[in-house]
Amino acid sequence: MVQWIKSHEAILWWLTAASIVTFVVSLILVPFIIVRIPSDYFTRGRHHRKLYADHHPLVRGMLVIAKNLLGYIFVVAGILMLMLPGQGVLTILIGIMLLSFPGKYKLERWIVSHGSVLRSINWIRRQAGQPPLVLE
């Protein structure tokens, strides 16, 4: 084991650095995004608003691709944070909220409806002076 660590020391340093960076970034971005979720987001019916509808179709396509790419990055980082330091479940939730796929709203509601997740989200919102998320 010691031999393996010595032979892969550079990789271990990079993994350590990546872990620290994702931890710090999650501590900054996750609360920033959570407090911007409308408190009634989960009480509305289906979301019919077309995203970026007022933009040129090419710009709209690029923005949707960028939003989905960021969502995938958040989901992967959240999965890694389940094993490394960080706010894994909340980061996965934010990633899912950025993605576009069928059944997304139901999945979001299912994740948020778990008591510990909702308590964590509402604690962050309370610290920022925002009203709690309301579930139907």
Solvent accessible surface area in square Angstrom, and as a share of the most:
residue,aa,sasa,rsa
1,M,176,0.78
2,V,99,0.57
3,Q,135,0.60
4,W,125,0.44
5,I,73,0.37
6,K,136,0.58
7,S,71,0.46
8,H,59,0.26
9,E,92,0.41
10,A,69,0.53
11,I,94,0.48
12,L,56,0.28
13,W,162,0.57
14,W,193,0.68
15,L,108,0.54
16,T,62,0.36
17,A,44,0.34
18,A,53,0.41
19,S,13,0.09
20,I,102,0.52
21,V,88,0.51
22,T,38,0.22
23,F,72,0.30
24,V,71,0.41
25,V,67,0.39
26,S,4,0.02
27,L,80,0.40
28,I,113,0.57
29,L,62,0.31
30,V,0,0.00
31,P,38,0.24
32,F,106,0.44
33,I,46,0.24
34,I,1,0.00
35,V,23,0.13
36,R,144,0.53
37,I,10,0.05
38,P,60,0.38
39,S,30,0.19
40,D,60,0.31
41,Y,30,0.11
42,F,0,0.00
43,T,36,0.21
44,R,104,0.38
45,G,56,0.53
46,R,196,0.71
47,H,83,0.37
48,H,157,0.70
49,R,189,0.69
50,K,131,0.55
51,L,50,0.25
52,Y,61,0.23
53,A,66,0.51
54,D,131,0.68
55,H,78,0.35
56,H,120,0.53
57,P,103,0.64
58,L,122,0.61
59,V,66,0.38
60,R,69,0.25
61,G,31,0.29
62,M,122,0.54
63,L,61,0.31
64,V,36,0.21
65,I,122,0.62
66,A,54,0.42
67,K,30,0.13
68,N,27,0.14
69,L,108,0.54
70,L,83,0.41
71,G,0,0.00
72,Y,128,0.49
73,I,98,0.50
74,F,17,0.07
75,V,27,0.15
76,V,86,0.50
77,A,18,0.14
78,G,0,0.00
79,I,84,0.42
80,L,83,0.41
81,M,11,0.05
82,L,105,0.52
83,M,142,0.64
84,L,75,0.38
85,P,77,0.49
86,G,29,0.28
87,Q,44,0.19
88,G,6,0.06
89,V,66,0.38
90,L,17,0.08
91,T,2,0.01
92,I,28,0.14
93,L,1,0.00
94,I,2,0.01
95,G,0,0.00
96,I,15,0.07
97,M,30,0.14
98,L,40,0.20
99,L,15,0.07
100,S,69,0.45
101,F,75,0.31
102,P,133,0.83
103,G,47,0.46
104,K,43,0.18
105,Y,44,0.17
106,K,159,0.67
107,L,63,0.31
108,E,0,0.00
109,R,63,0.23
110,W,156,0.55
111,I,21,0.11
112,V,0,0.00
113,S,62,0.40
114,H,80,0.36
115,G,37,0.36
116,S,69,0.45
117,V,18,0.10
118,L,38,0.19
119,R,161,0.59
120,S,47,0.30
121,I,0,0.00
122,N,21,0.11
123,W,137,0.48
124,I,20,0.10
125,R,3,0.01
126,R,148,0.54
127,Q,115,0.51
128,A,53,0.41
129,G,67,0.64
130,Q,76,0.34
131,P,74,0.47
132,P,74,0.46
133,L,8,0.04
134,V,78,0.45
135,L,47,0.23
136,E,151,0.68
